[in-house]
Amino acid sequence: MSDLRELYQEVILDHHKRPRNFHKLEDANRHAEGFNPLCGDKIQLYLRVEDGIVRDAGFEGSGCAISTASASLMTEMLKGKTEAESEALFEKFHDLVTGKSMPDSASLGKLAVFSGVREYPVRVKCAVLAWHTLRAALQGSLERVATE
């Protein structure tokens, strides 16, 4: 189990140091802003959705390793998914990190690296910030998302 934890930590640190899709998406047609007042994580999420499919995703902001890695992996996973599939992925991820249930790792792919977050309740908000911001962007909400 410790080998698996080490692998998970490596993936999270890699996505924190070299986040994927870390840029403003100039042709975005969906946008939302999120903030975690507990630790100061901030995110601007940009999506280009066409015909109900997330064609591209990007983000900007600053945050801890878990917050940044979560946004990075999320934006990778979203591309090519329908809005409904994106919402379902939100639910599976949220269930995983909150300990509500343990979705099968095949349906989560690399997102399974966040399974240990549920052991640290204060870090759950870091992991889900990008995801709640995603939900707001998909719904067209203009209010800033806050984890408090």
N, CA, C and O of each residue as an XYZ file, in Angstrom:
592
protein
N       0.822     -1.207      0.000
C       0.000      0.000      0.000
C       0.854      1.254      0.000
O       0.464      2.259     -0.595
N       2.021      1.222      0.659
C       2.849      2.421      0.702
C       3.399      2.750     -0.686
O       3.597      3.922     -1.007
N       3.648      1.723     -1.518
C       4.091      1.977     -2.893
C       3.018      2.720     -3.675
O       3.320      3.621     -4.458
N       1.761      2.335     -3.459
C       0.659      2.986     -4.134
C       0.534      4.442     -3.668
O       0.328      5.343     -4.481
N       0.657      4.659     -2.377
C       0.604      6.027     -1.844
C       1.716      6.891     -2.430
O       1.496      8.050     -2.783
N       2.905      6.315     -2.529
C       4.029      7.058     -3.095
C       3.769      7.418     -4.551
O       4.069      8.531     -4.985
N       3.212      6.478     -5.304
C       2.868      6.741     -6.697
C       1.839      7.866     -6.776
O       1.972      8.783     -7.587
N       0.808      7.789     -5.925
C      -0.220      8.820     -5.906
C       0.385     10.180     -5.577
O       0.036     11.181     -6.202
N       1.284     10.221     -4.604
C       1.930     11.481     -4.236
C       2.758     12.024     -5.393
O       2.778     13.232     -5.631
N       3.437     11.142     -6.110
C       4.237     11.563     -7.259
C       3.357     12.186     -8.339
O       3.711     13.215     -8.915
N       2.219     11.566     -8.613
C       1.307     12.096     -9.637
C       0.798     13.472     -9.216
O       0.775     14.398    -10.027
N       0.394     13.614     -7.964
C      -0.098     14.897     -7.474
C       0.990     15.952     -7.548
O       0.728     17.069     -7.994
N       2.199     15.632     -7.125
C       3.299     16.610     -7.180
C       3.649     16.976     -8.616
O       3.955     18.133     -8.903
N       3.609     16.001     -9.521
C       3.894     16.288    -10.928
C       2.877     17.270    -11.502
O       3.249     18.208    -12.207
N       1.599     17.061    -11.206
C       0.555     17.953    -11.723
C       0.578     19.308    -11.020
O       0.107     20.301    -11.576
N       1.114     19.356     -9.821
C       1.264     20.645     -9.133
C       2.420     21.437     -9.745
O       2.291     22.635     -9.997
N       3.532     20.776     -9.979
C       4.721     21.457    -10.515
C       4.572     21.796    -11.997
O       5.069     22.823    -12.457
N       3.882     20.925    -12.743
C       3.694     21.113    -14.183
C       2.230     20.907    -14.537
O       1.872     19.930    -15.195
N       1.383     21.837    -14.096
C      -0.055     21.649    -14.346
C      -0.379     21.652    -15.834
O       0.141     22.464    -16.599
N      -1.235     20.740    -16.219
C      -1.698     20.664    -17.597
C      -2.844     21.656    -17.785
O      -3.621     21.902    -16.863
N      -2.938     22.210    -18.964
C      -4.023     23.135    -19.330
C      -4.037     24.398    -18.466
O      -5.090     24.998    -18.249
N      -2.864     24.793    -17.979
C      -2.748     25.985    -17.137
C      -2.578     27.198    -18.055
O      -1.463     27.639    -18.332
N      -3.703     27.716    -18.511
C      -3.706     28.889    -19.386
C      -5.138     29.409    -19.519
O      -6.107     28.678    -19.312
N      -5.240     30.655    -19.859
C      -6.547     31.225    -20.153
C      -6.967     30.716    -21.524
O      -6.179     30.736    -22.470
N      -8.169     30.277    -21.624
C      -8.704     29.771    -22.882
C      -9.415     30.926    -23.571
O     -10.526     31.297    -23.190
N      -8.777     31.486    -24.577
C      -9.279     32.698    -25.227
C     -10.643     32.504    -25.884
O     -11.436     33.444    -25.941
N     -10.928     31.297    -26.382
C     -12.205     31.068    -27.057
C     -13.226     30.364    -26.152
O     -14.156     29.717    -26.634
N     -13.037     30.500    -24.844
C     -13.964     29.876    -23.891
C     -15.356     30.491    -24.013
O     -15.499     31.697    -24.212
N     -16.356     29.661    -23.894
C     -17.728     30.170    -23.859
C     -18.407     29.875    -22.516
O     -19.590     30.158    -22.325
N     -17.635     29.305    -21.598
C     -18.079     29.109    -20.220
C     -16.916     29.498    -19.312
O     -15.756     29.237    -19.629
N     -17.232     30.112    -18.201
C     -16.196     30.562    -17.277
C     -16.773     30.594    -15.869
O     -17.951     30.895    -15.679
N     -15.949     30.288    -14.902
C     -16.347     30.431    -13.497
C     -15.097     30.671    -12.665
O     -13.982     30.315    -13.045
N     -15.328     31.283    -11.527
C     -14.247     31.609    -10.598
C     -14.524     30.926     -9.270
O     -15.662     30.903     -8.800
N     -13.475     30.368     -8.665
C     -13.631     29.702     -7.386
C     -12.588     30.170     -6.385
O     -11.498     30.605     -6.756
N     -12.946     30.071     -5.098
C     -12.066     30.529     -4.030
C     -12.261     29.658     -2.795
O     -13.389     29.358     -2.404
N     -11.162     29.262     -2.195
C     -11.191     28.515     -0.941
C     -10.635     29.434      0.144
O      -9.417     29.547      0.282
N     -11.500     30.093      0.916
C     -11.027     31.051      1.915
C     -10.215     30.415      3.038
O      -9.465     31.105      3.727
N     -10.359     29.111      3.225
C      -9.635     28.431      4.283
C      -8.124     28.453      4.046
O      -7.349     28.676      4.976
N      -7.712     28.223      2.803
C      -6.270     28.202      2.532
C      -5.850     29.169      1.424
O      -4.664     29.269      1.112
N      -6.801     29.876      0.831
C      -6.460     30.888     -0.162
C      -6.378     30.409     -1.600
O      -5.985     31.181     -2.475
N      -6.735     29.157     -1.876
C      -6.720     28.657     -3.258
C      -7.692     29.472     -4.104
O      -8.803     29.783     -3.676
N      -7.245     29.813     -5.325
C      -8.088     30.548     -6.270
C      -7.987     29.881     -7.628
O      -6.929     29.386     -8.017
N      -9.110     29.874     -8.347
C      -9.115     29.295     -9.685
C     -10.046     30.081    -10.599
O     -11.127     30.514    -10.199
N      -9.597     30.248    -11.824
C     -10.416     30.743    -12.925
C     -10.495     29.564    -13.894
O      -9.467     29.115    -14.401
N     -11.676     29.067    -14.151
C     -11.856     27.920    -15.036
C     -12.496     28.378    -16.335
O     -13.465     29.136    -16.334
N     -11.941     27.910    -17.436
C     -12.425     28.265    -18.771
C     -12.782     26.985    -19.522
O     -12.009     26.027    -19.535
N     -13.945     26.975    -20.139
C     -14.381     25.835    -20.940
C     -14.844     26.304    -22.302
O     -15.416     27.385    -22.441
N     -14.593     25.484    -23.303
C     -15.219     25.686    -24.607
C     -16.117     24.474    -24.811
O     -15.654     23.349    -24.996
N     -17.417     24.744    -24.772
C     -18.420     23.690    -24.917
C     -19.136     23.906    -26.244
O     -19.663     24.986    -26.511
N     -19.146     22.874    -27.063
C     -19.826     22.924    -28.358
C     -20.722     21.694    -28.484
O     -20.283     20.568    -28.255
N     -21.972     21.922    -28.847
C     -22.928     20.828    -29.023
C     -22.990     19.925    -27.791
O     -23.134     18.709    -27.908
N     -22.877     20.541    -26.601
C     -22.984     19.788    -25.356
C     -21.750     19.000    -24.969
O     -21.789     18.212    -24.024
N     -20.644     19.202    -25.692
C     -19.404     18.472    -25.422
C     -18.310     19.460    -25.032
O     -18.141     20.499    -25.671
N     -17.567     19.124    -23.977
C     -16.436     19.960    -23.556
C     -15.302     19.707    -24.543
O     -14.664     18.654    -24.522
N     -15.065     20.684    -25.400
C     -14.027     20.537    -26.428
C     -12.653     20.938    -25.904
O     -11.639     20.388    -26.334
N     -12.615     21.895    -24.974
C     -11.332     22.339    -24.422
C     -11.571     22.900    -23.029
O     -12.673     23.338    -22.696
N     -10.521     22.879    -22.226
C     -10.600     23.380    -20.852
C      -9.248     23.947    -20.460
O      -8.203     23.434    -20.859
N      -9.285     24.999    -19.682
C      -8.068     25.592    -19.160
C      -8.361     26.242    -17.820
O      -9.515     26.492    -17.473
N      -7.301     26.512    -17.074
C      -7.491     27.179    -15.796
C      -6.285     28.038    -15.474
O      -5.183     27.821    -15.977
N      -6.527     29.014    -14.624
C      -5.478     29.854    -14.069
C      -5.759     29.977    -12.581
O      -6.871     29.714    -12.123
N      -4.759     30.374    -11.847
C      -4.963     30.590    -10.428
C      -3.760     30.186     -9.622
O      -2.678     29.931    -10.151
N      -3.978     30.133     -8.330
C      -2.906     29.743     -7.421
C      -3.505     28.898     -6.313
O      -4.648     29.095     -5.902
N      -2.715     27.964     -5.846
C      -3.224     27.120     -4.776
C      -2.207     26.097     -4.333
O      -1.090     26.035     -4.847
N      -2.612     25.306     -3.381
C      -1.764     24.251     -2.847
C      -1.610     23.132     -3.886
O      -2.243     23.158     -4.941
N      -0.774     22.170     -3.573
C      -0.513     21.064     -4.497
C      -1.783     20.291     -4.834
O      -2.001     19.938     -5.993
N      -2.614     20.029     -3.847
C      -3.830     19.249     -4.087
C      -4.806     20.016     -4.967
O      -5.399     19.445     -5.882
N      -4.976     21.291     -4.698
C      -5.889     22.114     -5.487
C      -5.438     22.211     -6.941
O      -6.236     22.018     -7.858
N      -4.170     22.507     -7.144
C      -3.643     22.657     -8.506
C      -3.675     21.329     -9.252
O      -4.077     21.282    -10.415
N      -3.257     20.253     -8.595
C      -3.261     18.939     -9.242
C      -4.679     18.502     -9.592
O      -4.905     17.899    -10.642
N      -5.626     18.803     -8.721
C      -7.018     18.452     -8.985
C      -7.532     19.172    -10.231
O      -8.182     18.563    -11.079
N      -7.240     20.463    -10.338
C      -7.667     21.231    -11.510
C      -6.985     20.722    -12.775
O      -7.613     20.620    -13.829
N      -5.710     20.406    -12.667
C      -4.953     19.911    -13.811
C      -5.526     18.584    -14.317
O      -5.804     18.436    -15.507
N      -5.697     17.635    -13.419
C      -6.240     16.334    -13.819
C      -7.680     16.448    -14.295
O      -8.085     15.759    -15.232
N      -8.454     17.317    -13.652
C      -9.846     17.509    -14.055
C      -9.920     18.004    -15.498
O     -10.688     17.472    -16.299
N      -9.123     19.022    -15.831
C      -9.192     19.571    -17.188
C      -8.759     18.538    -18.224
O      -9.273     18.536    -19.343
N      -7.829     17.668    -17.871
C      -7.447     16.588    -18.784
C      -8.605     15.625    -19.015
O      -8.866     15.209    -20.143
N      -9.291     15.280    -17.936
C     -10.368     14.285    -18.008
C     -11.617     14.812    -18.721
O     -12.366     14.030    -19.307
N     -11.844     16.112    -18.678
C     -13.079     16.678    -19.220
C     -13.148     16.684    -20.741
O     -14.227     16.538    -21.316
N     -12.032     16.848    -21.377
C     -12.017     17.029    -22.828
C     -12.666     15.844    -23.538
O     -12.279     14.690    -23.351
N     -13.656     16.165    -24.353
C     -14.373     15.136    -25.102
C     -15.591     14.585    -24.381
O     -16.349     13.804    -24.956
N     -15.788     14.977    -23.139
C     -16.940     14.492    -22.366
C     -18.151     15.397    -22.616
O     -18.014     16.598    -22.851
N     -19.323     14.793    -22.559
C     -20.543     15.585    -22.637
C     -20.723     16.317    -21.307
O     -20.048     16.016    -20.322
N     -21.624     17.261    -21.295
C     -21.911     17.959    -20.042
C     -22.441     16.978    -18.996
O     -22.094     17.077    -17.820
N     -23.275     16.037    -19.421
C     -23.813     15.030    -18.496
C     -22.702     14.126    -17.962
O     -22.689     13.797    -16.776
N     -21.780     13.726    -18.819
C     -20.654     12.897    -18.374
C     -19.757     13.682    -17.415
O     -19.221     13.118    -16.460
N     -19.596     14.971    -17.669
C     -18.797     15.822    -16.781
C     -19.442     15.924    -15.411
O     -18.754     15.875    -14.391
N     -20.753     16.064    -15.384
C     -21.483     16.112    -14.113
C     -21.364     14.778    -13.372
O     -21.182     14.764    -12.154
N     -21.462     13.672    -14.088
C     -21.323     12.350    -13.470
C     -19.914     12.164    -12.904
O     -19.743     11.571    -11.839
N     -18.911     12.669    -13.615
C     -17.532     12.588    -13.138
C     -17.364     13.420    -11.866
O     -16.660     13.012    -10.943
N     -18.014     14.592    -11.822
C     -18.018     15.412    -10.607
C     -18.531     14.579     -9.439
O     -17.904     14.539     -8.381
N     -19.669     13.915     -9.625
C     -20.278     13.138     -8.549
C     -19.361     12.018     -8.075
O     -19.205     11.813     -6.871
N     -18.756     11.296     -9.003
C     -17.849     10.199     -8.641
C     -16.633     10.723     -7.882
O     -16.216     10.138     -6.882
N     -16.068     11.831     -8.365
C     -14.899     12.411     -7.703
C     -15.267     12.898     -6.308
O     -14.537     12.651     -5.348
N     -16.392     13.588     -6.195
C     -16.839     14.111     -4.910
C     -17.060     12.956     -3.924
O     -16.658     13.041     -2.764
N     -17.693     11.895     -4.386
C     -17.913     10.727     -3.527
C     -16.585     10.125     -3.076
O     -16.449      9.708     -1.925
N     -15.615     10.079     -3.973
C     -14.303      9.516     -3.649
C     -13.609     10.308     -2.546
O     -13.168      9.732     -1.552
N     -13.511     11.625     -2.716
C     -12.725     12.421     -1.764
C     -13.453     12.677     -0.449
O     -12.814     12.946      0.569
N     -14.770     12.596     -0.459
C     -15.508     12.796      0.783
C     -15.712     11.484      1.529
O     -16.154     11.488      2.677
N     -15.394     10.360      0.889
C     -15.565      9.067      1.522
C     -16.991      8.555      1.471
O     -17.319      7.555      2.110
N     -17.836      9.230      0.719
C     -19.243      8.823      0.609
C     -19.354      7.427      0.009
O     -20.157      6.604      0.449
N     -18.529      7.181     -1.007
C     -18.455      5.851     -1.607
C     -17.106      5.730     -2.298
O     -16.383      6.711     -2.471
N     -16.794      4.523     -2.680
C     -15.523      4.282     -3.361
C     -15.824      3.851     -4.790
O     -15.953      2.659     -5.070
N     -15.938      4.840     -5.709
C     -16.207      4.485     -7.103
C     -15.073      3.618     -7.652
O     -13.931      3.709     -7.201
N     -15.405      2.784     -8.624
C     -14.361      1.938     -9.194
C     -13.308      2.805     -9.869
O     -13.628      3.782    -10.545
N     -12.058      2.434     -9.678
C     -10.957      3.251    -10.174
C     -10.927      3.320    -11.702
O     -10.379      4.269    -12.263
N     -11.505      2.336    -12.376
C     -11.527      2.365    -13.837
C     -12.328      3.562    -14.344
O     -11.969      4.163    -15.356
N     -13.405      3.910    -13.650
C     -14.233      5.027    -14.092
C     -13.597      6.378    -13.748
O     -13.967      7.407    -14.314
N     -12.648      6.367    -12.826
C     -11.994      7.619    -12.424
C     -10.640      7.826    -13.085
O     -10.152      8.954    -13.142
N     -10.028      6.768    -13.582
C      -8.710      6.896    -14.190
C      -7.714      7.478    -13.197
O      -7.664      7.063    -12.039
N      -6.929      8.436    -13.655
C      -5.895      9.041    -12.812
C      -6.456      9.782    -11.599
O      -5.726     10.037    -10.641
N      -7.730     10.124    -11.630
C      -8.326     10.838    -10.499
C      -8.309      9.996     -9.223
O      -8.479     10.536     -8.130
N      -8.111      8.700     -9.344
C      -8.043      7.827     -8.175
C      -6.906      8.219     -7.244
O      -6.907      7.824     -6.078
N      -5.938      8.982     -7.729
C      -4.822      9.408     -6.872
C      -5.294     10.250     -5.690
O      -4.559     10.429     -4.719
N      -6.504     10.761     -5.772
C      -7.029     11.605     -4.693
C      -7.781     10.796     -3.625
O      -8.386     11.382     -2.727
N      -7.751      9.493     -3.710
C      -8.500      8.672     -2.758
C      -8.062      8.904     -1.314
O      -8.891      8.811     -0.408
N      -6.813      9.198     -1.077
C      -6.314      9.418      0.276
C      -6.734     10.738      0.891
O      -6.593     10.929      2.099
N      -7.244     11.647      0.086
C      -7.642     12.969      0.588
C      -8.738     12.839      1.634
O      -8.802     13.645      2.562
N      -9.594     11.846      1.500
C     -10.705     11.694      2.455
C     -10.214     11.506      3.889
O     -10.968     11.728      4.836
N      -8.952     11.097      4.053
C      -8.380     10.924      5.382
C      -8.010     12.261      6.030
O      -7.695     12.314      7.219
N      -8.050     13.329      5.249
C      -7.684     14.662      5.725
C      -8.812     15.631      5.386
O      -8.736     16.332      4.377
N      -9.849     15.681      6.207
C     -11.048     16.464      5.880
C     -10.779     17.910      5.480
O     -11.495     18.457      4.641
N      -9.778     18.528      6.052
C      -9.508     19.928      5.711
C      -8.987     20.050      4.276
O      -9.115     21.112      3.666
N      -8.407     18.987      3.734
C      -7.866     19.003      2.373
C      -8.923     18.685      1.314
O      -8.706     18.918      0.125
N     -10.063     18.156      1.750
C     -11.136     17.835      0.800
C     -11.554     19.092      0.044
O     -11.784     19.039     -1.165
N     -11.652     20.214      0.741
C     -12.062     21.462      0.086
C     -11.056     21.898     -0.973
O     -11.428     22.501     -1.980
N      -9.789     21.594     -0.743
C      -8.757     21.895     -1.742
C      -8.988     21.059     -3.003
O      -8.885     21.562     -4.122
N      -9.296     19.798     -2.809
C      -9.485     18.880     -3.935
C     -10.743     19.181     -4.734
O     -10.754     19.007     -5.953
N     -11.810     19.631     -4.065
C     -13.085     19.812     -4.764
C     -13.299     21.228     -5.301
O     -14.275     21.464     -6.013
N     -12.429     22.159     -4.987
C     -12.623     23.540     -5.456
C     -12.802     23.608     -6.969
O     -13.771     24.195     -7.449
N     -11.897     23.026     -7.712
C     -11.989     23.066     -9.182
C     -13.278     22.421     -9.668
O     -13.875     22.877    -10.643
N     -13.705     21.368     -8.994
C     -14.893     20.631     -9.407
C     -16.170     21.419     -9.171
O     -17.072     21.399    -10.008
N     -16.257     22.110     -8.044
C     -17.430     22.969     -7.809
C     -17.415     24.144     -8.789
O     -18.467     24.624     -9.213
N     -16.222     24.595     -9.139
C     -16.102     25.665    -10.128
C     -16.541     25.153    -11.499
O     -17.175     25.883    -12.262
N     -16.207     23.911    -11.809
C     -16.680     23.279    -13.048
C     -18.202     23.258    -13.091
O     -18.803     23.622    -14.102
N     -18.813     22.842    -12.018
C     -20.274     22.766    -11.972
C     -20.875     24.146    -12.240
O     -21.840     24.266    -12.994
N     -20.311     25.179    -11.629
C     -20.804     26.546    -11.838
C     -20.643     26.960    -13.302
O     -21.541     27.574    -13.876
N     -19.503     26.625    -13.904
C     -19.269     26.982    -15.309
C     -20.267     26.273    -16.219
O     -20.803     26.886    -17.143
N     -20.518     25.013    -15.975
C     -21.463     24.266    -16.800
C     -22.882     24.798    -16.656
O     -23.663     24.764    -17.607
N     -23.212     25.288    -15.469
C     -24.550     25.820    -15.228
C     -24.677     27.283    -15.605
O     -25.772     27.843    -15.557
N     -23.560     27.914    -15.983
C     -23.596     29.322    -16.372
C     -23.748     30.277    -15.202
O     -24.176     31.417    -15.383
N     -23.401     29.822    -14.005
C     -23.505     30.667    -12.819
C     -22.491     31.801    -12.867
O     -21.338     31.596    -13.248
N     -22.918     32.985    -12.482
C     -22.030     34.140    -12.474
C     -21.449     34.416    -11.087
O     -20.588     35.283    -10.935
N     -21.917     33.686    -10.082
C     -21.429     33.884     -8.731
C     -20.120     33.138     -8.511
O     -19.934     32.030     -9.015
N     -19.216     33.751     -7.758
C     -17.965     33.098     -7.434
C     -18.240     31.931     -6.487
O     -18.974     32.069     -5.509
N     -17.646     30.794     -6.791
C     -17.788     29.600     -5.977
C     -16.867     29.728     -4.770
O     -15.707     30.118     -4.903
N     -17.381     29.405     -3.611
C     -16.565     29.383     -2.386
C     -16.775     28.046     -1.700
O     -17.880     27.502     -1.707
N     -15.730     27.525     -1.116
C     -15.821     26.224     -0.449
C     -16.315     26.365      0.981
O     -16.455     25.355      1.670
N     -16.580     27.554      1.445
C     -17.102     27.767      2.803
C     -18.553     28.165      2.738
O     -19.179     28.391      3.774
